[in-house]
Amino acid sequence: MHDISKDNPLGVSRPFAPKSQKRKKIDLSTFWAFRIATYSILLCAAYIFGDIVIKGAPVVFKASAPFVNTEFFTRSPETLVVFETDNGTERKLAFSDYMQWKKDNPDLEIVKEHTHSYSGGGILGPLVGTALLTVICIVIALLIGQATAIYLNEYSSKGGFIDAIRLAIMNLAGVPSVVFGLFGLGLFCLFFPVLTNAENLRVDGWRAIQLFGTGKYLAFQGWGTCMLAGGCTLAVMVLPVIITACEESLKAIPMGFREASLALGATKWQTISKSVLPYAFPGMLTASVLGITRVAGETAPIMFTAALAHKDKLPWQDLSETANSAFGQVFSFFSQSVQAMPYHIYTVAARIPQSEYTEPMQYGSVFVFMVLVMCLAALSVFLRIHYRKKVSW
């Protein structure tokens, strides 16, 4: 029987047509529910970002040349001293500037004085520490992650053991960052083996093995809280994301590419390096940059393994004078604790009471960090588009 009605005068069969006005109303209601939910999320995000920009941009930019607050990027965080002199003038100075001001003005009497920790100076130390931690993480995570993805997709055979490894990698991707922080603290900071002498030995028993004839010990005492431990912890945390994303990029390459290369007499590695990796590279690069973007904003891992709330000197200004060799200087450099933007933001925003004097540092730091993360995300999109134009099939 054909459905001949006012809405269907020709009697054409329409199996997916709405059966009643009630179903049309339900469909319309569902559409508007999803639409309202989407726009609500966008409005919330716009409000948050707008509030950060409105309150943070004036800290970073100025109305006069050079239009950028260079002091905010060239000084490390200091205690902010707010004081009032006997003539009624209120001043706000970083601690080092405050001490210099007192020397230059010995006749002026300070009537009122109160301090705000980490709210003066700038963010040079946290920026440098974040950059160093991210570089260490990139070097370790990209090499190991991409090598693992290539092995799992190109070399490994199918079986229960490899499936168990893939399942473990997927499970690790969902582990909270604080767990990775505790893992890094236990492994890299407290247990990892180091070669040391008797003066620097901090453990005994089986955890310190003497190397006969050298006067050195192989001690399982860890690196302590340092940027090397923090970078390795971040690398371990981002490895599951990089491995999974890189393996999916490799799977997207047609099997015919490999078969054609092998049929022409190429070796397995020649096939992978010439016929697979160039086409999978855009996806692997995008996933890697996005993974690095994630770890750059993590607080818990670096708080346990690498970060300090305050440090007077930059890493290259605080090298150990006892390290004579080049290797000793390099190890001394990487064995230092550093400041980092996520931990700095946590400190000034969560551990210090908010006031009109602390807001500039809080919102300025968040604004700069948000811009950095957005730039990294934009870089990943640009690199993906750029390299995909060069390779196509």
Stockholm file with secondary structure:
# STOCKHOLM 1.0

chainA/1-393         MHDISKDNPLGVSRPFAPKSQKRKKIDLSTFWAFRIATYSILLCAAYIFGDIVIKGAPVVFKASAPFVNTEFFTRSPETLVVFETDNGTERKLAFSDYMQWKKDNPDLEIVKEHTHSYSGGGILGPLVGTALLTVICIVIALLIGQATAIYLNEYSSKGGFIDAIRLAIMNLAGVPSVVFGLFGLGLFCLFFPVLTNAENLRVDGWRAIQLFGTGKYLAFQGWGTCMLAGGCTLAVMVLPVIITACEESLKAIPMGFREASLALGATKWQTISKSVLPYAFPGMLTASVLGITRVAGETAPIMFTAALAHKDKLPWQDLSETANSAFGQVFSFFSQSVQAMPYHIYTVAARIPQSEYTEPMQYGSVFVFMVLVMCLAALSVFLRIHYRKKVSW
#=GR chainA/1-393 SS CCCCSSSCTTCCCCTTSCSSHHHHHHHHHHHHHHHHHHHHHHHHHHHHHHHHHHHHHHHHBCSSTTCBCHHHHHSCEEEEEEEEETTSCEEEEEHHHHHHHHHHCTTSCEEEEEEEEEEEECSHHHHHHHHHHHHHHHHHHHHHHHHHHHIIIIICCCSHHHHHHHHHHHHHTTSCHHHHHHHHIIIIITTSCEEEESTTCCCCGGGEEEETTTTEEEECCCCCSSHHHHHHHHHHHHHHHHHHHHHHHHHTSCHHHHHHHHHTTCCHHHHIIIIIHHHHHHHHHHHHHHHHHHHHTCCHHHHHHTBCSCCSSCGGGSCCTTCCSHHHHHHHHHTSCBCCHHHHHHHHHHSSCCCTTTHHHHHHHHHHHHHHHHHHHHHHHHHHHHHHHHCCC
#=GC SS_cons         CCCCSSSCTTCCCCTTSCSSHHHHHHHHHHHHHHHHHHHHHHHHHHHHHHHHHHHHHHHHBCSSTTCBCHHHHHSCEEEEEEEEETTSCEEEEEHHHHHHHHHHCTTSCEEEEEEEEEEEECSHHHHHHHHHHHHHHHHHHHHHHHHHHHIIIIICCCSHHHHHHHHHHHHHTTSCHHHHHHHHIIIIITTSCEEEESTTCCCCGGGEEEETTTTEEEECCCCCSSHHHHHHHHHHHHHHHHHHHHHHHHHTSCHHHHHHHHHTTCCHHHHIIIIIHHHHHHHHHHHHHHHHHHHHTCCHHHHHHTBCSCCSSCGGGSCCTTCCSHHHHHHHHHTSCBCCHHHHHHHHHHSSCCCTTTHHHHHHHHHHHHHHHHHHHHHHHHHHHHHHHHCCC
//
